Amino acid sequence: MNVKSLFDLSGEVGIITGSAQGLGEQMAIALAEAGAKVALVDINLEKLQKVEERIKKLGGECIAIKTDVTDPLQVDNMVNIVVKKFGKIDILINNAGVVSNYPAEDIPKDEWDKVINVNLTGVFLCTQRAGRQMIKQRKGSIVNISSMSGLIVNRPQPQLHYNVSKSGVIMLTKSFAAEWAKYNIRVNAIAPGYMRTPLVDKVYPRYGKDWVKYIPMGRIGDPSEIKGPALFLASRASSYMTGSVLVMDGGYTAW
Ligand SMILES: NC(=O)c1ccc[n+]([C@@H]2O[C@H](COP(=O)([O-])OP(=O)(O)OC[C@H]3O[C@@H](n4cnc5c(N)ncnc54)[C@H](O)[C@@H]3O)[C@@H](O)[C@H]2O)c1
């Protein structure tokens, strides 16, 4: 196959959760630019509709569906809407995520529940529910956004609950990959390092200088730099990869 067509998503349908801003917005644009029809999913409908307008201006076909990824009924409803509108699901990018910082001894139970629910249970629910459609089709590519925090403990900010949720995403990726390879469904993960999104903006003034010291490339990532890795894992370009974790961190975990 010609190398350009390996990355061509014409005729494919992709869902991207948490796509109202940040990395999710960039990955939705990447899929649309590669020719896919995209379903934008987030709890923030107002921002989601701005991304929808942006993608439509680029000439892409897309739909915005307000969904809380932690609610199985809302996830089922979202999957039904996508299948009704576009007829199938080829790609799912599980990106919705939240973070907070507490010393381990002070993490409130509510905060533990929230982070595990969105970052881990949300990925499980969307994968399971969209996966049922992919199993029927005998085709699918799922990309889970973990983090380098699933592989190492960040410093100086304390975030045990977040780190645990992201390491859970890595094992969830491998487990789904092993079970569903027989259905021609690939499941891979990306482990980004620090990327300058709204999630990170809040704490960047406090921690940014420290972080950059530990990054061999000497800078944090621009959100658009996830477009290539996401398209690679979503597309035929990675056809012999499943259960893999693609680290994209400016070298942070190499030190
Ligand atoms: N920015 C980074 O440095 C970085 C690094 C590693 C991993 N990540 C991961 O990448 C993903 C995206 O991060 P980001 O920096 O773009 O964050 P962000 O806060 O800019 O965007 C996250 C999006 O998820 C949505 N969301 C939150 N809870 C949701 C829910 N219950 N249901 C549906 N949508 C929900 C938010 O509304 C928001 O639009 C997250 O999983 C994050 O943990 C980010």
The ligand as an ORCA input file, in Angstrom:
! r2SCAN-3c Opt
* xyz 0 1
  N      -1.918     18.067     28.946
  C      -1.005     17.209     29.372
  O       0.109     17.571     29.731
  C      -1.333     15.733     29.429
  C      -0.277     14.852     29.627
  C      -0.540     13.490     29.676
  C      -1.836     13.029     29.517
  N      -2.841     13.919     29.329
  C      -4.186     13.377     29.182
  O      -4.709     13.789     27.941
  C      -6.122     13.896     28.027
  C      -6.545     15.289     27.563
  O      -5.934     16.227     28.390
  P      -5.942     17.786     28.092
  O      -4.660     18.307     28.627
  O      -6.327     18.064     26.694
  O      -7.105     18.210     29.111
  P      -8.233     19.343     29.028
  O      -8.681     19.595     30.422
  O      -7.742     20.507     28.230
  O      -9.396     18.596     28.208
  C     -10.065     17.512     28.758
  C     -11.489     17.471     28.219
  O     -12.165     16.358     28.822
  C     -13.493     16.747     29.113
  N     -14.064     15.919     30.175
  C     -13.753     15.922     31.493
  N     -14.535     15.063     32.152
  C     -15.367     14.493     31.247
  C     -16.411     13.537     31.318
  N     -16.773     12.988     32.497
  N     -17.050     13.172     30.180
  C     -16.708     13.732     28.987
  N     -15.738     14.664     28.859
  C     -15.080     15.047     29.977
  C     -13.356     18.221     29.553
  O     -14.602     18.912     29.469
  C     -12.305     18.726     28.560
  O     -12.898     19.258     27.388
  C      -6.486     13.603     29.482
  O      -6.858     12.238     29.607
  C      -5.181     13.862     30.215
  O      -5.089     13.139     31.420
  C      -2.625     15.271     29.287
*
